[in-house]
Amino acid sequence: MDQARGVLAEAHRTGETVILDSPVGAAGWQGIGWWQHLIARLEAEFPGTAFDAVLDCGDQPGLALAALRAGVKALRVTANDQTLAKLADIAARTGAVLDCADPSARGSTGTARPHPFPPSNAREIS
């Protein structure tokens, strides 16, 4: 959380829009509600600072569907192409985004990166 705050403080200072990535598989082991609470706290602490937050659902498409139902607006999941296409369609219909950036570029702790989703520019946040 402290690293996310540091990244958002810098983004606020520079006007840069960043993406906060959850740790890989966080939807399964920390939970969707945890992520939503964390993002709500950061939004309250940094009003007017532009950032997106991507929840990683690991290799569990069911968690991705649950996250979409819960209102998560950006998520990532590892799945076959057919499943990804279906999830991307559902995400688009709910106003959400399915991020296809390579999670292996982030490691296991989460990252912050500038738009649009370039994993090569990732910075650790957790």
PyMOL commands that set and color helices and strands:
alter all, ss='L'
color gray80, all
select helices_A, chain A and resi 2-14+26-29+32-45+61-70+81-93+103-105+119-121
alter helices_A, ss='H'
color red, helices_A
select strands_A, chain A and resi 18-21+51-56+74-76+97-98+111-114+123-124
alter strands_A, ss='S'
color yellow, strands_A
deselect
rebuild
show_as cartoon
